């Protein structure tokens, strides 16, 4: 996992503890961002990245949360980042996604909660794009969903924007190929300028090979299905969530109005379909897909919104 990465434009004030943890027979790269100066830990946060991403792209939000009292655990997911490079990129599936989260919670989160090290046992999920879709799904069907106070998701993959949505032939292929060639790698050729309007971060994305948008047929099929069911009322009904479970969960969605990767209108549709009552959607004018690496004016507004929501939940 000794992988060279380009120098990023943001220099965090906090320093993470790096640890490689064996999860379900795979060595997974993790970072723990502790609250500095032995300050009060207001909550613990499990952060899930987007498609083909890795930890460095999240230093802004990890630094923000940890320096404001929220201990963070970040991991380069199976099939991405320092955990899986080269021919291993994209090697994952829906079952392993959920099992890896379960095991990380068991190994890294539950011991902290059981030791009463976290104020009021506050535990949150934060996710961006693909990771946002994972977090929203986990809140409904995850093994430890009842431990989670709520989720904060940025530009969640619920439905692709029409400008990048695969055509009919490609969609048909994603229905057939996962059963035939699940590990076939595909370069999505996603335009990195769609991520952010910040020129410094754009430059970084073009220089950094770890964030090249390569995945497997199985991975693509699973993440699109994950988003589709978030707009399916039968999905929620099938999980048989009790009124108490629905009342105890909370969701904050933050989405750029100019996101041409994941459709902001899908987040609006989700707000109408999801039966969880305590949910909020904040749209940011002129902002693109990756709000955590957007220009300072956008990130400043987002920071206030996220910290305010966490404090209230």
C-alpha positions, 0 to 999 in steps of 0.5 A: 500500500506504499503508493505515491500520490500527487501533492494536494492543494489542501493542507490539513491541520489535523493528522490522521492515524494510518492503519491497514486492517484485514477485513474479510480477507482483504487488507484495507487502508484506513485513516482515523482522524481523532479529535485534537488535544483530547477534546470532547468527542461529540460523535464518531463518523464513518466516511465512505468515498465515491467511485474510484476515489481515495482518502486524500480527496476527503481531507477537507471534510475529515479535517473539518469534522475532527477539529470540531469534535467528531472522530472520523474513520475513513477507509479506501474501499475494496476496489479503490484507492490504496486498498486496490490498485491496478488489476484489483481496481473495481473488484467488489460487489454489493455483498462485500460492500455491506459486509466490509462496512459491517466488519469495520463497524465491529472492529473500529466503531462498536468498541468506541461506543461500548467504552462510552468514549463517544458523547451520547453514543452518537454515530453517523455515516457520511458519504459522497456520490457512490458512498452516499448511495451506500450510506443511504442504503445502509441506513435502511438495510444495514446490519447495524442500522439501529446504531446509526443516528443519521447520515450526511450525503453529498451528491449521492448516486441515486440517478445519473445526470442525463448528460452522463447516463449510459445509453440503452445499449450500455444499460443492456450490457450492464444487465447481461455482463455482470453474470458473464464477465463480472471482473471486466474492467471499464474506464468510464472516461468521466470528465474530471472537470465535472467534479469541481469548479475549483481549478486547484482541485481540478489540476490535482484530479488530472495529475492523480492516477489513483482517482482514474474512473476505472471500475468493473462491470459488477461494480457499475451494475451494483451501484446503479441498482443501489441508487435505483432502489432508493426511489422504489417505495417497495424497497422500503416496505420490504425492509419492514422498518418500524415506526420507531426506527423511522422516527429515530433516523435522520438524513441530510443531503447536500447537492450542487445545483450544477452537478452533471454527474449525479442528478440533483433532481433525483435527490428531490425525488428521494425526499418525496419517496423515502419514508424517513420523516427527519430529512433535509435537502440543501442545494448549492447554486453554481456548485458541481459534483464534489462539494468537499473539494469545491471553491471556498465559498461553497465549502464554507456554506456546506461546513456550516450546514453540516456542523449545524445539522450534526449538532442538532442530531 
